[in-house]
Amino acid sequence: MKISNETKVGILAIFAILLLVLGYSYLKGERVFAQDRTFYAEYANISGLSTSDDVLYRGLAIGKIQSIELIPGNEKAIRVSFNIGENIDIPTNSEARIVNSDLLGDKALELILGDATTMAEEGATLLGTVEQSLQTQIEEQLLPVKTRIEGLIASIDSVITRVNGIFDVDFQGKVDEYQVSIEAAIKNIRNITESVDAIVANEATKIDTVMTNVKVISQAIADNEQALRNTFANLETITDSIARINLVSTFAQLDSVTADLAVITGKVKSGDGNLAMLINEKELYENLEAISKNLELLLEDIRKKPGRYAPSLLRVGNR
């Protein structure tokens, strides 16, 4: 059986029309061959949500926005219908939240399941909520900073006003006087510094000599370090020995000797004893002195004339 060209053209036309319908349905977010379930949500502001935007569940696209329309009799409310193709049980207290799908501001509808035990039937209206936009979040974060900056600017302005009030004509005149005084003080300091430099330059030789002597003394101390250590050790030993001496006993003995000397002196003065008699008896003293002189004369005569006394000395020696 031969198919005519008219039939072929008709079949192609029907196929093209079918593709056009399917493409238009896809662009509208309708899934023609899927068993979708339709749900609704109501909002006071949809924040830029449009048809064909995705319906997300944990980041997974499970449907499309079907339609957006105003609720009859309530111009402040907007009804959004969306299809869900996945077989997901939706509790009655679930939320359909409008969220930002990317940083460019594109919107999506995120399904947040509740914890109710009863499930929503197809065609049920879920609770519609709106996530804060990125701009709103940034504004909330920057609002405290903005308030602080405004307060800081006000404080700075107040400080500047007070500073301008301080720097009046009289104060500026005093500042000029202070500046002159400071310059004079700096000049005096410079002169003193120059004088010190001149003194140091003139006395450089003496300073070098003093430093050399200090170096020599330091070297001598270093060379005789062991001797100094021994000296200090000896001093420490002497100090310890002095510390161990029983000074109380020593002074007691000294007091006893002093008392004895006082007794002897008293006896001598009173004429008691041989020593007192020797000191106080003038006649005895003169006799002793005469005997001493006679002995000296005898010894001198023996030295000069030993022959006169030699026989007598020999007889004494023989005995």
C-alpha positions in Angstrom: 0.0 0.0 0.0 1.5 3.3 -1.1 1.2 6.3 1.3 0.4 9.5 -0.4 2.4 12.6 0.0 -0.6 14.3 1.6 -0.8 11.7 4.3 2.9 12.0 5.0 2.6 15.8 5.3 -0.4 15.3 7.7 1.5 12.9 9.9 4.5 15.2 10.1 2.2 18.1 10.9 0.5 16.2 13.7 3.9 15.2 15.1 5.2 18.7 15.0 2.1 20.0 16.7 2.5 17.3 19.4 6.1 18.3 19.9 5.1 22.0 20.2 2.5 21.2 22.8 4.9 19.0 24.8 7.6 21.7 24.6 5.2 24.4 25.7 4.0 22.2 28.6 7.6 21.6 29.6 8.4 25.3 29.5 5.4 25.9 31.7 6.8 23.4 34.2 4.2 20.7 33.4 5.3 17.1 33.2 3.0 15.6 30.6 3.7 11.9 31.1 4.2 12.0 34.9 1.6 11.4 37.5 2.0 14.7 39.3 0.2 15.8 42.4 -0.8 19.4 42.8 -0.5 21.4 46.0 -1.1 25.1 46.9 0.5 27.7 49.2 -0.5 31.3 49.9 1.8 34.3 50.4 1.6 38.0 51.0 4.7 38.5 48.9 6.3 35.9 46.6 9.7 37.9 46.4 10.1 37.4 42.6 9.0 33.7 42.4 7.8 32.8 38.9 6.2 29.9 37.0 8.5 27.0 36.0 10.7 27.6 39.0 11.9 24.4 40.7 10.3 22.8 43.7 13.1 21.5 45.9 13.4 18.9 48.6 16.8 18.8 50.3 18.3 20.4 47.2 16.7 17.9 44.8 14.2 19.2 42.2 11.0 17.2 42.6 8.6 19.5 40.8 7.8 22.8 39.1 5.7 25.9 39.9 2.5 25.5 38.0 0.8 28.9 38.3 0.8 32.1 40.4 -2.4 34.1 40.8 -4.1 36.5 43.1 -6.8 35.1 45.4 -10.2 36.4 44.4 -11.6 38.7 47.1 -8.2 39.1 48.8 -5.9 41.2 46.7 -3.2 41.0 49.5 -2.8 37.3 49.1 -1.2 35.3 46.3 -1.8 31.6 45.6 0.9 29.5 44.1 0.2 26.1 42.7 3.0 23.6 42.2 3.3 20.0 41.1 5.2 17.3 42.8 6.1 14.2 40.7 7.9 12.2 43.4 6.1 9.9 45.6 6.7 11.7 48.9 4.5 11.7 51.9 3.8 15.3 52.9 2.6 15.9 56.5 -0.1 18.4 56.9 2.1 20.9 58.9 4.8 21.0 56.1 6.0 24.3 54.7 6.4 25.6 51.2 9.2 28.1 51.6 10.3 30.5 49.0 14.2 30.5 49.0 17.1 31.9 47.0 18.4 29.2 44.7 21.6 31.0 43.9 23.5 34.2 44.6 22.0 35.9 41.6 18.6 36.1 43.2 16.9 33.3 41.4 14.0 31.8 43.4 12.8 28.3 44.1 10.2 26.7 46.3 11.6 24.5 49.0 9.5 21.8 50.6 10.1 21.4 54.3 8.4 18.4 55.8 6.7 18.7 59.1 6.3 16.1 61.9 2.5 15.6 61.8 1.2 12.0 61.6 -1.5 12.9 59.1 -0.6 13.3 55.5 -1.8 16.1 53.1 -4.0 15.0 50.3 -3.6 16.2 46.7 -4.9 19.7 46.3 -4.2 20.7 50.0 -2.9 24.1 50.9 0.4 24.1 52.7 1.8 26.8 54.9 3.7 29.4 52.8 6.7 31.1 54.2 9.5 33.3 52.7 13.2 33.1 53.4 15.0 36.3 54.0 16.7 37.6 50.9 20.4 38.0 50.7 20.0 41.7 50.7 17.9 41.6 53.8 20.4 39.4 55.6 23.2 41.7 54.7 21.3 44.7 55.8 20.6 43.0 59.2 24.3 42.3 59.6 25.4 45.7 58.6 22.7 47.6 60.6 24.6 47.5 63.9 27.8 48.4 62.2 26.1 51.3 60.5 24.7 52.5 63.9 28.1 52.3 65.5 29.7 54.2 62.6 27.1 57.0 62.8 27.8 57.2 66.6 31.5 57.4 65.9 31.1 60.1 63.3 29.0 62.1 65.8 31.7 61.7 68.5 34.4 62.8 66.0 32.3 65.8 65.0 31.9 66.7 68.7 35.7 66.4 69.3 36.5 68.5 66.3 34.0 71.2 67.5 35.7 71.3 70.9 39.2 71.4 69.4 38.1 74.3 67.2 36.8 76.0 70.4 40.1 75.5 72.2 42.3 76.9 69.4 41.1 80.5 69.7 43.3 83.5 69.2 44.6 83.7 72.8 45.5 80.1 72.8 47.3 80.4 69.5 49.3 83.3 70.9 50.3 81.1 73.9 51.2 78.3 71.5 53.5 80.7 69.6 55.2 81.6 73.0 55.6 78.0 73.9 57.1 77.3 70.5 59.7 80.1 71.0 60.5 78.7 74.5 60.9 75.2 73.1 63.2 76.5 70.3 65.4 78.3 72.9 65.5 75.1 75.0 66.5 73.1 72.0 69.2 75.6 71.2 70.6 75.4 74.8 70.6 71.7 74.6 72.5 71.9 71.3 75.1 74.2 72.9 75.5 72.0 75.9 76.0 69.0 73.6 78.7 70.9 71.6 80.4 71.9 74.8 80.5 68.3 76.0 81.8 67.1 72.6 84.6 69.7 72.9 85.5 68.6 76.4 85.6 65.0 75.3 87.8 65.9 72.4 90.2 67.8 74.5 90.4 65.2 77.2 90.5 62.3 74.8 94.1 61.5 75.7 93.4 61.5 79.5 90.3 59.3 78.9 92.4 56.9 76.9 95.0 56.8 79.7 92.3 56.2 82.3 90.8 53.4 80.2 94.2 51.9 79.8 94.8 51.9 83.5 91.4 50.4 84.2 92.3 47.7 81.6 95.7 47.1 83.3 94.0 46.9 86.8 91.4 44.5 85.5 94.1 42.3 83.9 96.1 42.3 87.1 93.1 41.3 89.1 92.4 38.5 86.6 96.0 37.3 86.8 96.0 37.3 90.6 92.6 35.9 90.9 93.8 32.7 92.7 96.0 34.7 95.1 93.0 37.0 95.9 90.9 33.9 96.5 93.5 32.5 98.9 93.7 35.9 100.7 90.0 36.1 101.1 90.0 32.5 102.3 92.6 33.3 104.9 90.6 36.3 106.1 87.6 34.2 106.4 89.6 31.6 108.4 90.9 34.4 110.7 87.4 35.8 111.1 86.1 32.4 111.9 88.9 31.9 114.5 88.2 35.2 116.1 84.5 34.4 116.2 85.3 31.1 117.9 87.4 32.8 120.7 85.7 32.9 124.0 86.0 36.6 124.5 84.1 36.5 127.8 86.6 34.0 129.3 89.6 36.0 127.9 88.3 39.3 129.4 87.6 37.5 132.7 91.2 36.3 132.8 92.5 39.8 132.0 90.4 41.2 134.8 92.0 38.6 137.2 95.5 39.5 136.1 94.8 43.2 136.5 93.4 42.5 140.0 96.6 40.5 140.9 98.8 43.3 139.6 96.8 45.8 141.7 97.4 43.6 144.8 101.2 43.3 144.1 101.4 47.1 143.6 99.6 47.7 146.9 102.0 45.4 148.7 105.0 47.1 147.2 103.7 50.5 148.2 103.0 49.3 151.7 106.5 47.8 152.1 105.3 44.2 152.4 107.7 41.6 151.0 111.3 41.4 149.7 110.5 43.4 146.5 109.0 46.1 148.6 112.0 46.1 150.9 114.4 46.2 147.9 112.5 49.2 146.5 111.8 51.1 149.7 115.1 50.4 151.7 117.6 53.0 150.4 120.5 51.5 152.5 120.0 48.1 151.0 119.9 49.6 147.5 123.2 51.5 148.2 124.9 48.3 149.5 123.9 46.3 146.4 125.1 49.1 144.2 128.5 49.2 146.0 128.9 45.4 145.7 128.2 45.7 142.0 130.8 48.3 141.5 133.4 46.3 143.5 132.7 43.3 141.2 133.2 45.4 138.1 136.5 46.6 139.5 137.6 43.0 140.3 136.7 41.8 136.9 138.5 44.7 135.2 141.6 44.0 137.3 141.5 40.3 136.5 141.3 41.2 132.8 144.3 43.5 133.0 146.5 41.4 135.3 145.4 37.8 134.9 148.8 36.5 136.2 148.2 37.8 139.7 145.1 35.7 140.0 146.1 32.6 137.9 147.6 30.5 140.8 144.5 31.0 142.9 142.2 30.1 140.0 144.3 26.9 139.2 144.0 25.8 142.8 140.3 26.3 142.7 140.1 24.3 139.5 142.2 21.4 140.9 139.8 21.1 143.8 
